[in-house]
Amino acid sequence: MANLGVHVYEQATSLSTPVVADAGIPYVVGVAPSHAASSPGKAYTPVLCTSWTEAVEKLGFSYDWETYTLCEFMYSHFQLFGCQPVLFCNVFDPAAMQKTGEGKDYAVAEHRISIPFGFIHDDKLVVTCVKKAGSDEVIAADNQLAEDEDYSVLYDADEDACIIELLPASNYYQTAETLHVEGQVVEFGQIDEKDIIRGLGVIDECMTVVGVIPDLICAPGYSHLSTVAAVMATKAAGINGLFRGKALIDIDSGPDGCTEYSSLTLHKNKNNFIDENQIVCWPMVKLGDYRFHLSTQLAGLMAKVDTENAGCPYESPSNKALKIDGCCLADGTEINLTWEQVQLIAGSYGIVTALNFMSMGWVAKGNYVGCYPANTDVKDYFIPVSRMFDWVGNTLIRTFWSKLDKPMTRRLVDSILDTCNLWLAGLVSAERLLGARAEMLAEENPLLDLMAGILRIHIYITPPSPAQEIDFTLEYDPDYVQAALSE
């Protein structure tokens, strides 16, 4: 039957819009005081935070960074570097890690009491008035205060305390002199490297839970452990079994670790921090009274540099400003690294460190991934070159995932090649790549593979290497004497 009328049909565009992979997004595993959070996220679940306020609401905050390692990262990334987003995995579950605290009387001052920060705000927290002002009588047990009617609970990181504040509408607001508090308190004795490793395994849930794929893996306070660092490297090599990233590792600067730069190679090799997916850092750094793992600040710096380059990781974080005023060991002992020492650490050992030189302030120093100097492949050992290979690969996966299972026709092949070459040409034009192209090579696509539905596209890319050495040659030219003095 005739199809009468005027008809318009649409043909799918032969080019695809590249789904550019995110860069500089950290996935951080550690401990946060979620019992102090107003809207706590679940333990062992990716928690996406895009601001300081959101992080505090979902994770809680404390300045006890030795215990609550995620708080160090929150402060550095949001407050110092102003970068976002961050994916956190908190391995602390208040429901599973708690014990009954010792009941104690607290004197009321200015309508409030301060109890230890570790008290858990739940239905087991019981507040009772045991003494009223101007009275020596024993208060009956039924003088239990009701939350939201008689008092509110908040956590004060500056005071490192849990605050119970009497409400003006309460009958106890003017009369309570002493309050008795009982409840559960946090217990961290059970948290060890196994918990951190379990948290690292959760990285594969990021895509399905929050729709974001991280490319930096951090575990401040734990990454110096060889077992944790090994798992971090493994995850960085295949997030969801597909995407690549980098693991930021710290060499321990505590009494049982490395306290002298001359021992760094020994510690690096002993702990097997030699993977192409690891960026190794030493020592710790400080800002005022705050101490940070260098990996924490490096993650913020890398995110900042990537953001300034429109999310493209082609530029090294080396020689860029850190938010610190010194280097230190784990116990806070300040150390001053000379230029000669930094040259050895960053240039020979393949470790990222910090430097204050040439009136540039404190900067990160080091362009090498952990595999240097053993691995001599430029695509592996330079941080920005290796990250560009990861980023381009991640972008190709995300862009062409929708092409899977479509009929393998010449049109499909041309669509893939054209999309790749146009996108790569844009990167070359912006000087984020020195050159790039996509080809379908006959020798890589034998007939039997094509019949089996296997298509191979060869991508050639050349990211720029960091200009880490610039040499000038000075020569005395006597001809200038003759020219200057002759008539």
PALUM-493299 format. One record per residue (C-alpha): x, z, y; residue in one letter; residue number from 1. Coordinates in nm, 3 decimals, padded with zeros to 5 digits, m for minus. Example, Ala and Ser with C-alpha at 12.3 -4.5 7.8 and 13.67 -1.06 7.14 Angstrom:
<recs>
REC/01.230/00.780/m00.450/A/1
REC/01.367/00.714/m00.106/S/2
</recs>
This chain:
<recs>
REC/00.000/00.000/00.000/M/1
REC/00.128/m00.085/00.348/A/2
REC/00.245/00.204/00.562/N/3
REC/00.080/00.103/00.888/L/4
REC/00.192/00.225/01.226/G/5
REC/00.522/00.304/01.399/V/6
REC/00.748/00.549/01.216/H/7
REC/01.063/00.736/01.312/V/8
REC/01.307/00.870/01.055/Y/9
REC/01.612/01.088/01.096/E/10
REC/01.946/01.040/00.927/Q/11
REC/02.171/01.337/00.872/A/12
REC/02.469/01.336/01.112/T/13
REC/02.782/01.211/00.938/S/14
REC/02.991/01.478/01.107/L/15
REC/02.953/01.851/01.050/S/16
REC/03.000/02.114/01.319/T/17
REC/03.293/02.332/01.206/P/18
REC/03.201/02.693/01.129/V/19
REC/03.516/02.844/01.277/V/20
REC/03.638/03.155/01.097/A/21
REC/03.667/03.481/01.288/D/22
REC/04.016/03.613/01.363/A/23
REC/04.143/03.958/01.454/G/24
REC/03.854/04.146/01.290/I/25
REC/03.978/04.461/01.115/P/26
REC/03.838/04.621/00.802/Y/27
REC/03.948/04.984/00.814/V/28
REC/03.925/05.232/00.527/V/29
REC/03.962/05.606/00.578/G/30
REC/03.785/05.929/00.664/V/31
REC/03.538/05.987/00.948/A/32
REC/03.330/06.299/01.027/P/33
REC/02.998/06.139/00.944/S/34
REC/02.842/06.486/00.923/H/35
REC/02.884/06.488/01.303/A/36
REC/02.725/06.145/01.354/A/37
REC/02.379/06.108/01.506/S/38
REC/02.299/05.800/01.290/S/39
REC/02.549/05.823/01.005/P/40
REC/02.631/05.520/00.794/G/41
REC/02.651/05.551/00.417/K/42
REC/02.980/05.629/00.248/A/43
REC/03.156/05.337/00.077/Y/44
REC/02.948/05.085/00.273/T/45
REC/03.077/04.849/00.546/P/46
REC/02.974/04.979/00.887/V/47
REC/02.988/04.722/01.169/L/48
REC/03.063/04.864/01.514/C/49
REC/03.087/04.666/01.836/T/50
REC/03.144/04.952/02.081/S/51
REC/03.284/05.302/02.115/W/52
REC/02.934/05.447/02.151/T/53
REC/02.809/05.277/01.837/E/54
REC/03.113/05.392/01.638/A/55
REC/03.062/05.755/01.741/V/56
REC/02.692/05.735/01.656/E/57
REC/02.756/05.592/01.309/K/58
REC/03.079/05.770/01.215/L/59
REC/03.116/06.077/01.436/G/60
REC/03.440/06.155/01.617/F/61
REC/03.714/06.416/01.616/S/62
REC/04.065/06.440/01.761/Y/63
REC/04.188/06.578/01.428/D/64
REC/04.328/06.241/01.328/W/65
REC/04.532/06.373/01.037/E/66
REC/04.204/06.463/00.867/T/67
REC/03.971/06.201/01.018/Y/68
REC/04.190/05.892/01.003/T/69
REC/03.921/05.645/01.114/L/70
REC/03.891/05.827/01.447/C/71
REC/04.248/05.727/01.537/E/72
REC/04.155/05.363/01.488/F/73
REC/03.826/05.400/01.680/M/74
REC/04.005/05.547/01.980/Y/75
REC/04.283/05.288/01.981/S/76
REC/04.069/04.979/01.922/H/77
REC/03.775/05.056/02.148/F/78
REC/03.920/05.283/02.416/Q/79
REC/04.273/05.147/02.455/L/80
REC/04.251/04.778/02.361/F/81
REC/03.882/04.720/02.436/G/82
REC/03.840/04.498/02.130/C/83
REC/03.543/04.450/01.899/Q/84
REC/03.400/04.424/01.639/P/85
REC/03.542/04.653/01.371/V/86
REC/03.426/04.703/01.014/L/87
REC/03.472/05.061/00.895/F/88
REC/03.447/05.199/00.543/C/89
REC/03.416/05.576/00.543/N/90
REC/03.507/05.736/00.208/V/91
REC/03.374/06.077/00.313/F/92
REC/03.031/06.162/00.174/D/93
REC/02.909/06.497/00.312/P/94
REC/02.660/06.533/00.027/A/95
REC/02.935/06.512/m00.235/A/96
REC/03.220/06.686/m00.053/M/97
REC/03.099/07.020/00.071/Q/98
REC/03.112/07.387/m00.011/K/99
REC/02.923/07.694/00.107/T/100
REC/03.076/07.828/00.425/G/101
REC/03.126/08.194/00.494/E/102
REC/02.833/08.337/00.691/G/103
REC/02.949/08.482/01.019/K/104
REC/02.820/08.639/01.340/D/105
REC/02.888/08.464/01.670/Y/106
REC/02.847/08.609/02.018/A/107
REC/02.624/08.405/02.246/V/108
REC/02.784/08.292/02.571/A/109
REC/02.596/08.085/02.827/E/110
REC/02.311/08.034/02.580/H/111
REC/02.535/07.876/02.315/R/112
REC/02.777/07.950/02.033/I/113
REC/03.070/07.750/01.897/S/114
REC/03.116/07.734/01.521/I/115
REC/03.382/07.541/01.323/P/116
REC/03.359/07.161/01.345/F/117
REC/03.333/07.137/00.966/G/118
REC/02.984/07.287/00.947/F/119
REC/02.740/07.027/00.821/I/120
REC/02.424/06.973/01.022/H/121
REC/02.155/06.964/00.753/D/122
REC/01.867/07.174/00.621/D/123
REC/02.114/07.425/00.475/K/124
REC/02.234/07.523/00.821/L/125
REC/02.054/07.851/00.890/V/126
REC/02.070/08.026/01.228/V/127
REC/01.940/08.382/01.261/T/128
REC/01.933/08.619/01.556/C/129
REC/02.097/08.947/01.451/V/130
REC/02.121/09.115/01.789/K/131
REC/01.927/09.097/02.110/K/132
REC/02.060/09.191/02.450/A/133
REC/02.027/09.562/02.527/G/134
REC/01.914/09.651/02.175/S/135
REC/02.092/09.826/01.888/D/136
REC/01.810/09.784/01.639/E/137
REC/01.857/09.578/01.327/V/138
REC/01.678/09.249/01.360/I/139
REC/01.447/09.156/01.077/A/140
REC/01.544/08.869/00.848/A/141
REC/01.248/08.666/00.967/D/142
REC/01.415/08.617/01.305/N/143
REC/01.535/08.278/01.187/Q/144
REC/01.556/08.019/01.459/L/145
REC/01.390/07.681/01.425/A/146
REC/01.583/07.368/01.513/E/147
REC/01.440/07.166/01.802/D/148
REC/01.223/07.462/01.893/E/149
REC/01.485/07.733/01.943/D/150
REC/01.815/07.542/01.933/Y/151
REC/01.987/07.203/01.914/S/152
REC/02.309/07.107/01.737/V/153
REC/02.586/06.886/01.873/L/154
REC/02.950/06.824/01.789/Y/155
REC/03.213/06.850/02.061/D/156
REC/03.535/06.663/01.981/A/157
REC/03.714/06.808/02.285/D/158
REC/03.646/07.163/02.170/E/159
REC/03.680/07.067/01.802/D/160
REC/03.364/07.264/01.739/A/161
REC/03.003/07.241/01.638/C/162
REC/02.786/07.370/01.923/I/163
REC/02.455/07.548/01.868/I/164
REC/02.275/07.557/02.200/E/165
REC/01.964/07.763/02.265/L/166
REC/01.675/07.577/02.422/L/167
REC/01.512/07.709/02.742/P/168
REC/01.169/07.708/02.575/A/169
REC/01.288/07.940/02.299/S/170
REC/01.197/08.309/02.292/N/171
REC/01.564/08.375/02.218/Y/172
REC/01.701/08.183/02.517/Y/173
REC/01.736/08.494/02.737/Q/174
REC/01.749/08.765/02.470/T/175
REC/01.979/08.651/02.186/A/176
REC/02.319/08.822/02.206/E/177
REC/02.450/08.754/01.855/T/178
REC/02.359/08.476/01.612/L/179
REC/02.440/08.464/01.243/H/180
REC/02.516/08.120/01.095/V/181
REC/02.525/08.016/00.731/E/182
REC/02.554/07.670/00.581/G/183
REC/02.767/07.409/00.410/Q/184
REC/03.109/07.299/00.535/V/185
REC/03.308/06.985/00.460/V/186
REC/03.569/06.990/00.187/E/187
REC/03.837/06.720/00.178/F/188
REC/04.047/06.833/m00.115/G/189
REC/03.891/06.564/m00.333/Q/190
REC/03.989/06.265/m00.114/I/191
REC/04.296/06.083/m00.241/D/192
REC/04.432/05.733/m00.286/E/193
REC/04.170/05.655/m00.552/K/194
REC/03.897/05.700/m00.291/D/195
REC/04.080/05.471/m00.048/I/196
REC/04.128/05.208/m00.318/I/197
REC/03.757/05.229/m00.397/R/198
REC/03.687/05.178/m00.027/G/199
REC/03.913/04.872/m00.020/L/200
REC/03.705/04.720/m00.298/G/201
REC/03.400/04.735/m00.071/V/202
REC/03.550/04.465/00.154/I/203
REC/03.381/04.205/m00.065/D/204
REC/03.043/04.339/00.053/E/205
REC/03.112/04.263/00.420/C/206
REC/02.974/03.909/00.402/M/207
REC/02.648/04.011/00.236/T/208
REC/02.593/04.345/00.413/V/209
REC/02.685/04.261/00.774/V/210
REC/02.754/03.887/00.768/G/211
REC/03.111/03.923/00.898/V/212
REC/03.434/03.844/00.715/I/213
REC/03.735/04.049/00.832/P/214
REC/04.090/03.915/00.832/D/215
REC/04.290/04.232/00.900/L/216
REC/04.292/04.515/00.645/I/217
REC/04.398/04.863/00.759/C/218
REC/04.412/05.210/00.609/A/219
REC/04.600/05.431/00.859/P/220
REC/04.727/05.749/00.701/G/221
REC/04.713/05.598/00.353/Y/222
REC/04.870/05.251/00.370/S/223
REC/05.219/05.397/00.320/H/224
REC/05.121/05.478/m00.041/L/225
REC/05.253/05.201/m00.262/S/226
REC/04.937/05.185/m00.475/T/227
REC/04.713/05.156/m00.169/V/228
REC/04.939/04.894/m00.008/A/229
REC/04.940/04.687/m00.328/A/230
REC/04.560/04.680/m00.341/V/231
REC/04.546/04.596/00.031/M/232
REC/04.772/04.295/m00.032/A/233
REC/04.562/04.183/m00.328/T/234
REC/04.241/04.203/m00.124/K/235
REC/04.405/04.018/00.166/A/236
REC/04.490/03.732/m00.070/A/237
REC/04.127/03.679/m00.168/G/238
REC/03.840/03.846/00.016/I/239
REC/03.529/03.756/m00.184/N/240
REC/03.778/03.566/m00.398/G/241
REC/03.792/03.299/m00.126/L/242
REC/03.903/03.411/00.219/F/243
REC/04.251/03.520/00.321/R/244
REC/04.373/03.783/00.564/G/245
REC/04.661/04.019/00.632/K/246
REC/04.716/04.381/00.528/A/247
REC/04.877/04.601/00.794/L/248
REC/05.106/04.850/00.622/I/249
REC/05.296/05.154/00.755/D/250
REC/05.622/05.285/00.616/I/251
REC/05.592/05.662/00.592/D/252
REC/05.783/05.833/00.875/S/253
REC/05.723/06.184/00.740/G/254
REC/05.984/06.415/00.583/P/255
REC/05.939/06.247/00.244/D/256
REC/05.949/05.900/00.396/G/257
REC/06.185/05.714/00.628/C/258
REC/06.313/05.902/00.932/T/259
REC/06.612/05.677/01.001/E/260
REC/06.602/05.304/01.076/Y/261
REC/06.903/05.251/00.850/S/262
REC/06.691/05.347/00.545/S/263
REC/06.406/05.105/00.615/L/264
REC/06.518/04.834/00.372/T/265
REC/06.544/05.091/00.095/L/266
REC/06.193/05.222/00.160/H/267
REC/06.046/04.875/00.204/K/268
REC/06.186/04.754/m00.128/N/269
REC/06.119/05.079/m00.314/K/270
REC/05.751/05.067/m00.219/N/271
REC/05.733/04.691/m00.286/N/272
REC/05.622/04.608/00.070/F/273
REC/05.741/04.251/00.024/I/274
REC/05.417/04.057/m00.010/D/275
REC/05.338/03.749/00.202/E/276
REC/05.001/03.908/00.284/N/277
REC/05.151/04.232/00.422/Q/278
REC/05.269/04.302/00.775/I/279
REC/05.492/04.609/00.756/V/280
REC/05.523/04.855/01.048/C/281
REC/05.754/05.144/01.144/W/282
REC/05.765/05.406/01.302/P/283
REC/05.462/05.587/01.448/M/284
REC/05.394/05.563/01.822/V/285
REC/05.249/05.800/02.078/K/286
REC/05.053/05.803/02.402/L/287
REC/05.062/06.139/02.573/G/288
REC/04.973/06.395/02.308/D/289
REC/04.814/06.137/02.078/Y/290
REC/05.003/05.993/01.782/R/291
REC/04.912/05.659/01.625/F/292
REC/05.023/05.471/01.319/H/293
REC/05.183/05.153/01.446/L/294
REC/04.952/04.949/01.220/S/295
REC/04.656/05.089/01.418/T/296
REC/04.791/04.970/01.751/Q/297
REC/04.912/04.641/01.605/L/298
REC/04.559/04.565/01.484/A/299
REC/04.428/04.620/01.836/G/300
REC/04.704/04.407/01.984/L/301
REC/04.646/04.122/01.739/M/302
REC/04.273/04.129/01.809/A/303
REC/04.342/04.122/02.183/K/304
REC/04.583/03.827/02.159/V/305
REC/04.345/03.635/01.930/D/306
REC/04.054/03.695/02.168/T/307
REC/04.256/03.569/02.465/E/308
REC/04.322/03.252/02.264/N/309
REC/03.953/03.186/02.188/A/310
REC/03.979/03.348/01.846/G/311
REC/04.268/03.133/01.725/C/312
REC/04.560/03.335/01.574/P/313
REC/04.836/03.088/01.658/Y/314
REC/05.024/03.325/01.892/E/315
REC/05.244/03.610/01.770/S/316
REC/05.171/03.969/01.880/P/317
REC/05.546/04.020/01.924/S/318
REC/05.665/04.094/02.279/N/319
REC/05.308/04.184/02.383/K/320
REC/05.220/04.521/02.536/A/321
REC/05.126/04.817/02.321/L/322
REC/04.927/05.112/02.461/K/323
REC/05.202/05.371/02.410/I/324
REC/05.468/05.568/02.593/D/325
REC/05.710/05.622/02.306/G/326
REC/05.801/05.603/01.939/C/327
REC/05.793/05.906/01.712/C/328
REC/05.802/06.029/01.356/L/329
REC/05.502/06.173/01.175/A/330
REC/05.582/06.525/01.298/D/331
REC/05.590/06.407/01.660/G/332
REC/05.970/06.397/01.697/T/333
REC/06.047/06.129/01.953/E/334
REC/06.292/05.855/01.860/I/335
REC/06.453/05.598/02.086/N/336
REC/06.536/05.264/01.928/L/337
REC/06.809/05.059/02.094/T/338
REC/06.798/04.680/02.123/W/339
REC/07.061/04.650/01.850/E/340
REC/06.854/04.867/01.615/Q/341
REC/06.536/04.674/01.690/V/342
REC/06.717/04.348/01.619/Q/343
REC/06.799/04.478/01.271/L/344
REC/06.451/04.616/01.206/I/345
REC/06.255/04.316/01.333/A/346
REC/06.508/04.039/01.282/G/347
REC/06.674/04.131/00.952/S/348
REC/06.442/04.372/00.771/Y/349
REC/06.117/04.187/00.841/G/350
REC/05.943/04.495/00.985/I/351
REC/05.735/04.514/01.303/V/352
REC/05.848/04.791/01.538/T/353
REC/05.819/04.887/01.908/A/354
REC/06.063/04.834/02.194/L/355
REC/06.100/04.939/02.557/N/356
REC/06.352/04.698/02.711/F/357
REC/06.403/04.464/03.006/M/358
REC/06.149/04.650/03.222/S/359
REC/05.866/04.502/03.015/M/360
REC/05.730/04.838/02.906/G/361
REC/05.651/04.914/02.545/W/362
REC/05.589/04.604/02.335/V/363
REC/05.553/04.521/01.968/A/364
REC/05.858/04.349/01.826/K/365
REC/05.870/04.143/01.510/G/366
REC/05.747/03.802/01.395/N/367
REC/05.789/03.839/01.021/Y/368
REC/05.553/03.909/00.733/V/369
REC/05.666/04.156/00.466/G/370
REC/05.797/03.881/00.236/C/371
REC/06.085/03.813/00.476/Y/372
REC/06.382/03.776/00.417/P/373
REC/06.332/03.708/00.045/A/374
REC/06.079/03.429/00.104/N/375
REC/06.221/03.140/00.308/T/376
REC/05.903/02.928/00.335/D/377
REC/05.810/02.911/00.704/V/378
REC/05.438/02.900/00.627/K/379
REC/05.473/03.239/00.456/D/380
REC/05.720/03.444/00.658/Y/381
REC/05.615/03.392/01.023/F/382
REC/05.313/03.603/01.122/I/383
REC/05.139/03.343/01.344/P/384
REC/05.217/03.050/01.113/V/385
REC/05.092/03.233/00.805/S/386
REC/04.780/03.355/00.988/R/387
REC/04.706/02.999/01.103/M/388
REC/04.716/02.878/00.742/F/389
REC/04.476/03.161/00.652/D/390
REC/04.248/03.081/00.947/W/391
REC/04.236/02.707/00.889/V/392
REC/04.166/02.766/00.520/G/393
REC/03.890/03.016/00.595/N/394
REC/03.732/02.772/00.842/T/395
REC/03.735/02.488/00.589/L/396
REC/03.561/02.707/00.331/I/397
REC/03.288/02.815/00.572/R/398
REC/03.238/02.467/00.715/T/399
REC/03.206/02.275/00.389/F/400
REC/03.037/02.533/00.169/W/401
REC/02.705/02.359/00.245/S/402
REC/02.846/02.034/00.104/K/403
REC/02.883/02.178/m00.245/L/404
REC/02.672/02.008/m00.512/D/405
REC/02.579/01.715/m00.290/K/406
REC/02.622/01.368/m00.448/P/407
REC/02.989/01.270/m00.435/M/408
REC/02.960/00.946/m00.245/T/409
REC/03.188/00.762/m00.005/R/410
REC/02.967/00.881/00.278/R/411
REC/03.027/01.245/00.177/L/412
REC/03.403/01.190/00.159/V/413
REC/03.412/01.019/00.499/D/414
REC/03.199/01.295/00.650/S/415
REC/03.444/01.560/00.529/I/416
REC/03.752/01.366/00.641/L/417
REC/03.610/01.279/00.981/D/418
REC/03.496/01.635/01.049/T/419
REC/03.835/01.774/00.949/C/420
REC/04.033/01.525/01.153/N/421
REC/03.825/01.566/01.468/L/422
REC/03.852/01.947/01.450/W/423
REC/04.225/01.936/01.376/L/424
REC/04.280/01.687/01.660/A/425
REC/04.120/01.937/01.897/G/426
REC/04.363/02.207/01.784/L/427
REC/04.655/01.969/01.835/V/428
REC/04.530/01.875/02.181/S/429
REC/04.513/02.245/02.272/A/430
REC/04.870/02.287/02.136/E/431
REC/04.754/02.539/01.878/R/432
REC/04.891/02.301/01.618/L/433
REC/05.185/02.067/01.670/L/434
REC/05.024/01.811/01.443/G/435
REC/04.755/01.791/01.175/A/436
REC/04.556/01.547/00.962/R/437
REC/04.330/01.532/00.657/A/438
REC/04.370/01.274/00.382/E/439
REC/04.227/01.197/00.042/M/440
REC/04.531/01.104/m00.167/L/441
REC/04.481/00.887/m00.473/A/442
REC/04.748/01.073/m00.673/E/443
REC/04.563/01.401/m00.621/E/444
REC/04.226/01.259/m00.724/N/445
REC/04.253/01.104/m01.072/P/446
REC/03.948/00.927/m01.208/L/447
REC/03.862/01.190/m01.468/L/448
REC/03.858/01.463/m01.200/D/449
REC/03.635/01.256/m00.977/L/450
REC/03.401/01.196/m01.270/M/451
REC/03.397/01.574/m01.326/A/452
REC/03.290/01.632/m00.965/G/453
REC/03.630/01.752/m00.839/I/454
REC/03.726/01.627/m00.493/L/455
REC/04.061/01.713/m00.337/R/456
REC/04.135/01.681/00.035/I/457
REC/04.495/01.724/00.150/H/458
REC/04.533/01.898/00.487/I/459
REC/04.862/01.867/00.673/Y/460
REC/04.911/02.123/00.951/I/461
REC/05.209/02.240/01.153/T/462
REC/05.149/02.556/01.356/P/463
REC/05.411/02.628/01.626/P/464
REC/05.678/02.879/01.531/S/465
REC/05.740/03.168/01.773/P/466
REC/06.032/03.100/02.008/A/467
REC/06.218/03.413/01.902/Q/468
REC/06.564/03.288/02.004/E/469
REC/06.648/03.091/02.319/I/470
REC/07.014/02.996/02.360/D/471
REC/07.192/02.882/02.677/F/472
REC/07.541/02.735/02.684/T/473
REC/07.750/02.799/02.995/L/474
REC/08.047/02.573/03.067/E/475
REC/08.280/02.562/03.362/Y/476
REC/08.289/02.210/03.507/D/477
REC/08.605/02.151/03.721/P/478
REC/08.459/01.827/03.860/D/479
REC/08.246/02.035/04.095/Y/480
REC/08.565/02.182/04.248/V/481
REC/08.695/01.838/04.328/Q/482
REC/08.360/01.726/04.464/A/483
REC/08.316/02.034/04.682/A/484
REC/08.666/02.034/04.835/L/485
REC/08.735/01.664/04.878/S/486
REC/08.669/01.494/05.210/E/487
</recs>
